[in-house]
């Protein structure tokens, strides 16, 4: 509780790759890290939106060191291309696995035929992370973005693609549970080989776009959005503050591998970033190991540690 989210430890000389850094929480993670001196790489699917985000970032943080890489987590071919580019440009000090697909009413699939949320939120990041392991700096940190929805989720290993049981919010929660299982298993594997790289996780609480400060040309809230969002300020926060737990997970020198950060407040919906607890289902080592094996098989990307 003594960690100040507005005084991020200096990040000069460090390179931070943020998936989905061209919008929402990912953008604000990038902005806060850039303000602390990091070179931020916005990894996004839309080249146009990423350029817009870079313009907003450079306006908010004059002199910011920032670049971009094209990445579509719903296409493993794109994941391989992005990993190749990132590996070629030098060590990655911070990998923030932030991007994600949210719940939608109709089941959809990735380029490789995986259910869209599971394939993007978990499998895409799983593949990207393992492909980038050789490029990680010796003291790098991998931050995975969870969600409060994981607390009500359980994995069905007979239906990971939600073919027989697709319910949008349930499937989304399962994808985020998978993310947290992966984060924990990754940290255990890193510890087992004596690596100093840390795998940590974070969640933003309830982060609402309408409570987020303007960042033109990326985001300019209208009066109606402000009015509609104002009552939520009692229990929610803007995406700039939703980024705080992620940034703490990425930069707090005292953070330990395997920890989980989120807002400190009722329901963990808003407040200063602090160490929180995941649901018991996210700490199931047997399920994590099984998910890892299945993820290797589905993506064709294997742990070389």
C-alpha positions as CSV (number, residue, x, y, z in Angstrom):
1,X,0.0,0.0,0.0
2,X,3.0,2.3,0.1
3,X,3.7,1.9,-3.6
4,X,2.9,5.2,-5.5
5,X,1.4,4.5,-8.9
6,X,2.3,8.1,-10.0
7,X,6.0,7.6,-9.1
8,X,6.9,4.6,-11.2
9,X,10.6,3.4,-10.6
10,X,12.9,4.7,-13.4
11,X,12.7,2.4,-16.5
12,X,15.5,4.1,-18.5
13,X,17.2,1.7,-20.9
14,X,14.4,-0.9,-20.6
15,X,12.2,-2.1,-23.4
16,X,8.6,-2.9,-22.7
17,X,6.4,-4.8,-25.2
18,X,2.7,-4.2,-24.5
19,X,0.2,-6.3,-26.4
20,X,-2.9,-4.3,-27.2
21,X,-0.9,-1.2,-26.3
22,X,-2.9,0.8,-28.9
23,X,-6.1,1.1,-26.8
24,X,-7.7,1.1,-23.4
25,X,-5.7,-0.2,-20.4
26,X,-2.8,-1.3,-22.7
27,X,-2.3,2.3,-24.0
28,X,-2.2,3.7,-20.4
29,X,0.3,1.0,-19.4
30,X,2.4,2.1,-22.3
31,X,2.1,5.8,-21.4
32,X,3.0,5.3,-17.7
33,X,6.0,3.1,-18.6
34,X,7.1,5.7,-21.3
35,X,6.8,8.5,-18.7
36,X,9.2,6.5,-16.5
37,X,11.7,6.3,-19.3
38,X,11.1,2.9,-20.9
39,X,11.1,2.3,-24.7
40,X,7.6,1.1,-25.3
41,X,6.6,-1.1,-28.2
42,X,2.9,-1.1,-28.9
43,X,1.9,-4.5,-30.3
44,X,-1.4,-4.2,-32.0
45,X,-3.6,-5.7,-34.7
46,X,-4.6,-2.5,-36.4
47,X,-1.8,-0.4,-38.0
48,X,-4.0,2.7,-38.2
49,X,-5.1,2.5,-34.5
50,X,-1.5,1.9,-33.4
51,X,-0.3,5.0,-35.3
52,X,-3.1,6.9,-33.6
53,X,-2.1,5.6,-30.2
54,X,1.6,6.6,-30.9
55,X,0.5,10.1,-31.7
56,X,-1.5,10.3,-28.5
57,X,1.4,8.9,-26.5
58,X,3.9,11.3,-27.9
59,X,1.6,14.2,-27.2
60,X,1.1,13.1,-23.6
61,X,4.8,12.2,-23.0
62,X,7.0,14.6,-25.0
63,X,10.2,12.8,-26.0
64,X,8.7,9.4,-25.4
65,X,10.7,6.5,-26.9
66,X,8.0,4.4,-28.7
67,X,7.6,2.1,-31.6
68,X,5.2,-0.5,-33.0
69,X,4.9,-4.0,-34.1
70,X,2.0,-5.7,-35.9
71,X,0.4,-8.4,-33.9
72,X,-2.8,-10.3,-34.3
73,X,-3.1,-12.8,-31.4
74,X,-5.9,-14.5,-33.1
75,X,-3.6,-15.7,-35.9
76,X,-0.6,-17.8,-34.9
77,X,1.2,-16.9,-38.1
78,X,1.1,-13.2,-37.0
79,X,2.3,-14.2,-33.6
80,X,5.4,-15.9,-35.1
81,X,6.1,-12.9,-37.3
82,X,5.8,-10.5,-34.5
83,X,8.0,-12.6,-32.2
84,X,10.6,-12.8,-35.0
85,X,10.7,-9.0,-35.3
86,X,10.9,-8.5,-31.5
87,X,13.7,-11.0,-31.2
88,X,15.7,-9.3,-33.9
89,X,15.6,-5.9,-32.3
90,X,17.1,-6.9,-29.0
91,X,16.3,-7.9,-25.4
92,X,12.8,-7.5,-24.0
93,X,12.8,-6.4,-20.4
94,X,9.0,-6.2,-19.9
95,X,6.4,-8.3,-21.7
96,X,2.9,-7.2,-20.8
97,X,0.4,-9.7,-22.1
98,X,-2.5,-7.2,-22.0
99,X,-4.5,-7.6,-25.2
100,X,-7.7,-9.6,-25.2
101,X,-11.1,-10.2,-26.8
102,X,-14.1,-9.6,-24.5
103,X,-17.3,-11.5,-24.4
104,X,-19.6,-11.5,-27.4
105,X,-22.9,-13.1,-28.0
106,X,-22.0,-15.3,-30.9
107,X,-19.2,-17.9,-30.9
108,X,-16.3,-17.1,-33.2
109,X,-13.0,-18.6,-34.1
110,X,-9.4,-17.6,-34.7
111,X,-7.5,-18.1,-37.9
112,X,-6.5,-21.6,-36.7
113,X,-10.0,-22.6,-35.7
114,X,-9.8,-22.0,-31.9
115,X,-12.7,-20.4,-30.0
116,X,-11.9,-16.7,-30.3
117,X,-11.5,-15.7,-26.6
118,X,-9.6,-18.8,-25.5
119,X,-7.5,-18.7,-28.7
120,X,-6.7,-15.0,-28.4
121,X,-6.5,-14.3,-24.6
122,X,-4.7,-17.5,-23.7
123,X,-3.2,-19.4,-26.7
124,X,-2.0,-16.3,-28.6
125,X,-0.2,-15.1,-25.5
126,X,1.1,-18.5,-24.6
127,X,2.7,-18.9,-28.0
128,X,4.1,-15.3,-28.0
129,X,5.6,-15.7,-24.6
130,X,7.3,-19.0,-25.3
131,X,8.6,-17.7,-28.7
132,X,10.1,-14.6,-26.9
133,X,11.8,-16.5,-24.0
134,X,15.2,-16.5,-25.9
135,X,14.8,-12.7,-26.3
136,X,14.0,-11.9,-22.6
137,X,16.6,-10.0,-20.6
138,X,18.1,-11.9,-17.8
139,X,16.0,-10.0,-15.2
140,X,12.9,-9.6,-17.4
141,X,9.3,-9.7,-16.2
142,X,6.3,-11.2,-17.9
143,X,3.0,-9.7,-16.8
144,X,-0.3,-11.5,-17.7
145,X,-3.6,-9.7,-17.5
146,X,-6.3,-11.5,-15.6
147,X,-9.9,-10.6,-14.7
148,X,-12.2,-10.8,-11.8
149,X,-14.4,-13.1,-14.0
150,X,-11.9,-15.9,-13.4
151,X,-13.3,-16.4,-9.9
152,X,-16.5,-17.9,-11.3
153,X,-14.8,-20.0,-14.0
154,X,-13.8,-23.7,-14.3
155,X,-12.0,-25.3,-17.2
156,X,-13.6,-28.2,-19.0
157,X,-10.7,-30.0,-20.6
158,X,-13.2,-31.9,-22.8
159,X,-14.6,-28.7,-24.2
160,X,-11.8,-26.1,-24.1
161,X,-13.1,-24.6,-27.4
162,X,-16.6,-24.2,-26.0
163,X,-18.2,-26.0,-28.9
164,X,-20.9,-27.7,-26.8
165,X,-21.2,-25.0,-24.0
166,X,-20.7,-21.5,-25.3
167,X,-21.9,-18.8,-23.1
168,X,-20.1,-15.5,-23.7
169,X,-19.3,-14.4,-20.2
170,X,-18.6,-18.0,-19.0
171,X,-16.2,-18.6,-21.9
172,X,-14.5,-15.2,-21.3
173,X,-14.0,-16.2,-17.6
174,X,-12.5,-19.5,-18.7
175,X,-10.1,-17.8,-21.0
176,X,-8.9,-15.5,-18.1
177,X,-8.6,-18.5,-15.8
178,X,-6.4,-20.1,-18.4
179,X,-4.3,-16.9,-18.5
180,X,-3.7,-17.1,-14.7
181,X,-3.0,-20.8,-14.7
182,X,-0.4,-20.1,-17.5
183,X,1.2,-17.3,-15.5
184,X,1.6,-19.4,-12.4
185,X,3.0,-22.4,-14.4
186,X,5.4,-20.2,-16.3
187,X,6.8,-18.8,-13.0
188,X,7.3,-22.3,-11.6
189,X,9.1,-23.4,-14.7
190,X,11.3,-20.4,-14.6
191,X,12.2,-21.0,-11.0
192,X,13.0,-24.7,-11.8
193,X,15.7,-23.7,-14.3
194,X,17.1,-21.0,-12.0
195,X,16.0,-18.1,-14.2
196,X,15.7,-14.6,-12.7
197,X,12.8,-13.8,-15.1
198,X,9.6,-13.3,-13.1
199,X,6.1,-14.2,-14.2
200,X,3.4,-12.1,-12.4
201,X,-0.2,-11.2,-13.1
202,X,-2.6,-8.3,-12.6
203,X,-6.2,-7.3,-13.1
204,X,-7.6,-3.8,-13.6
205,X,-10.7,-4.0,-11.4
206,X,-13.6,-2.3,-13.1
207,X,-12.1,0.1,-15.6
208,X,-14.6,2.2,-17.5
209,X,-13.8,4.1,-20.7
210,X,-16.1,7.0,-19.7
211,X,-14.1,7.7,-16.6
212,X,-10.8,7.8,-18.5
213,X,-9.1,11.1,-19.3
214,X,-9.0,12.3,-22.9
215,X,-6.0,11.3,-25.0
216,X,-6.7,12.9,-28.4
217,X,-6.7,11.7,-31.1
218,X,-7.0,8.3,-29.6
219,X,-9.8,9.0,-27.1
220,X,-11.9,12.2,-26.7
221,X,-15.0,11.5,-24.5
222,X,-18.2,13.3,-25.4
223,X,-20.4,14.9,-22.8
224,X,-22.9,12.1,-22.9
225,X,-20.3,9.5,-22.1
226,X,-19.2,11.5,-19.2
227,X,-22.7,11.9,-17.8
228,X,-23.5,8.2,-18.2
229,X,-20.3,7.2,-16.5
230,X,-20.3,9.6,-13.7
231,X,-22.4,7.5,-11.3
232,X,-20.0,4.6,-11.7
233,X,-17.2,6.6,-10.1
234,X,-18.2,5.3,-6.7
235,X,-17.3,1.7,-7.6
236,X,-15.3,2.0,-10.8
237,X,-12.3,3.8,-12.2
238,X,-10.9,5.0,-15.5
239,X,-8.6,2.9,-17.7
240,X,-5.7,5.0,-16.6
241,X,-6.1,3.8,-13.1
242,X,-7.0,0.4,-14.2
243,X,-3.4,0.3,-15.6
244,X,-1.9,0.9,-12.2
245,X,-1.9,-2.7,-11.0
246,X,-0.4,-3.8,-14.3
247,X,2.4,-1.2,-14.1
248,X,3.1,-2.1,-10.5
249,X,3.3,-5.8,-11.4
250,X,5.8,-4.8,-14.2
251,X,8.0,-2.4,-12.2
252,X,7.7,-2.9,-8.4
253,X,11.2,-4.0,-7.4
254,X,9.7,-6.0,-4.5
255,X,7.3,-8.0,-6.6
256,X,7.7,-11.7,-6.4
257,X,7.2,-14.2,-9.2
258,X,3.7,-15.7,-9.0
259,X,2.1,-12.7,-7.4
260,X,-1.2,-11.2,-8.5
261,X,-1.9,-7.4,-8.3
262,X,-5.2,-5.6,-8.4
263,X,-7.0,-2.6,-6.9
264,X,-7.3,-2.4,-3.1
265,X,-10.9,-1.7,-2.3
266,X,-14.3,-3.3,-1.9
267,X,-14.6,-6.1,-4.4
268,X,-11.2,-5.2,-5.8
269,X,-13.1,-3.0,-8.2
270,X,-11.1,0.2,-7.8
271,X,-8.3,1.7,-5.6
272,X,-4.6,1.7,-5.3
273,X,-2.7,-1.3,-6.6
274,X,-1.8,-4.0,-4.1
275,X,-1.1,-7.7,-3.9
276,X,-4.3,-9.7,-4.2
277,X,-5.3,-13.4,-4.2
278,X,-6.6,-15.4,-7.1
279,X,-9.3,-18.0,-6.8
280,X,-8.3,-21.4,-5.7
281,X,-9.0,-22.7,-9.3
282,X,-6.2,-20.4,-10.6
283,X,-3.7,-22.1,-8.2
284,X,-4.5,-25.6,-9.3
285,X,-1.0,-26.9,-10.3
286,X,-2.3,-30.1,-11.8
287,X,-4.7,-28.2,-14.0
288,X,-2.0,-25.7,-14.9
289,X,0.4,-28.5,-16.0
290,X,-2.3,-30.1,-18.0
291,X,-3.3,-26.8,-19.7
292,X,0.3,-26.2,-20.6
293,X,0.6,-29.6,-22.3
294,X,-2.6,-29.0,-24.2
295,X,-1.5,-25.5,-25.2
296,X,1.8,-26.8,-26.6
297,X,-0.1,-29.3,-28.7
298,X,-2.6,-26.8,-30.0
299,X,-0.1,-24.1,-30.8
300,X,2.9,-26.2,-31.9
301,X,5.1,-24.0,-29.7
302,X,7.0,-25.8,-27.0
303,X,8.9,-24.8,-23.8
304,X,12.6,-25.1,-24.5
305,X,13.7,-24.3,-20.9
